[in-house]
Amino acid sequence: MTDTSVKLRETPIRKLFISYLIPSVLGMLLMSINIVVDGIFVGHGVGPNGLAGVNIAVPAFSIFLSISLWIGMGGATMYSIALGQNEIKQARTIFSHAIALAVFLVASITALCLWKLDEIAYLFGANEVILPYVRDYLTVLLAFGFVYVLENILSVFVRNDGNPTLSMASLIVTAILNILFNYVFIFIWGMGVKGAAAATVLSAAVGFLVLLTHFLRKSSTLRVVAFRLQPKIFKDILSIGFPSFVAEASTAIVTIGFNIAFMKAMGETGVASYAIVNYIHAVMVLLFLGIGAALQPIASFHFGAGLFGRLKKSLRLGVQTALVAGVVAVCCGFVFAGPLVNLFDVQSEELFTLTVKGIGMFFLAYLFLGYNLVYAEYFQSIGQIKKSLVIIASQGLLLVPPFLWLFPKWFGVDGIWFVYPAVQAVTALAVVFINRLQQPVPTSPTVAAGWGSKQ
């Protein structure tokens, strides 16, 4: 039995959860700082049109992140379940398949997107004014995005291999370097939004090098091994990780939808206002995802090992943490809306007023968002993919488009801001309904045999 297995089996569940929660949330916070830093530097160094252009390009960033989470969460869930079943050779084979799959997918998508760059920019909501900024950002991001994908995938596996502290350390290095590179590239070298994109991928490359030090640990189980191609492993990785892909892909679609809605309602000012709120929102989402990410390796391992009493306790801790964080987030939105907007060097009084008001309405979603995300990630962690997909799809693909169509007609611009809180509230009701139909924690070890994929 590996050192990681002993730790997960024997550490008191509250202490174990906190040991994963703190590095996970801090790591996600640092990742979110990377996103906000781009916006702050672009806002100060390029201006509102540059800020809007980067926000238009954000869905492409979300696509890369979605691939990272798709393969990373799918592979790491299988990896942890295999560790729980003490199948070390199988765990290493899963990791090796995940890396190979990531390289193939990213190369294919990058080639396609670079070929149709302008068409994709217009699809994301760009107009002639913003297009040059979108093009500059996308060119760099697409050309070197594979580095970002590999860093994120390896970070998830390193965390699941019992080293969440190193995952956090790599994000600290990435965040610090991203700030430094943004300053140099935008303000000293005058690279504009290209500089913001270059800072993102270059800092990620250094973070990836930090993660590679995990393989020097004697206690590390994680290894890249020679393997015979097993299509079933690819299929299982993609199946179990699919909710993570849908979640991040939905983020891209939601961003496009809001950009189009604000462009129609208020033009570039509306898009710039949403861009600021979306940067802040990215921080909050990643914080809630950090809670789910802390739960994931614990849940997957205990599910694989059949330790369902400890599994139930860990789920309860995750949900309680998310609900408290949601209340704190809403309060922060009401109290600190003005200072948050000022971070982006907003000169227009119209833009400032619109954004502060938008934060007050948009942040109501956080009363429900953490609850929804924790359950979605939990169900994914134990292989109950259909339940996870229902939650994820409700948050984005199913509810956002019709709400974006109806609410502006009923409530005007305020209606656009209220779309996201309404979507999260309806999704939370769906989660309650799902849990009433069937207990969220399994009671039989036989479920673990088939990854729980039929649940």
Secondary structure as UniProt FT lines:
FT   HELIX           3..10
FT   HELIX           13..45
FT   HELIX           48..84
FT   TURN            85..86
FT   HELIX           88..115
FT   HELIX           117..123
FT   TURN            124..125
FT   TURN            128..130
FT   HELIX           131..160
FT   TURN            161..162
FT   HELIX           164..182
FT   HELIX           183..188
FT   HELIX           193..211
FT   HELIX           212..216
FT   TURN            218..219
FT   HELIX           231..266
FT   HELIX           268..305
FT   HELIX           308..342
FT   TURN            343..344
FT   HELIX           349..362
FT   HELIX           363..365
FT   HELIX           366..381
FT   TURN            382..383
FT   HELIX           385..393
FT   HELIX           394..398
FT   HELIX           400..411
FT   HELIX           413..437
FT   HELIX           445..450
FT   TURN            451..454
//
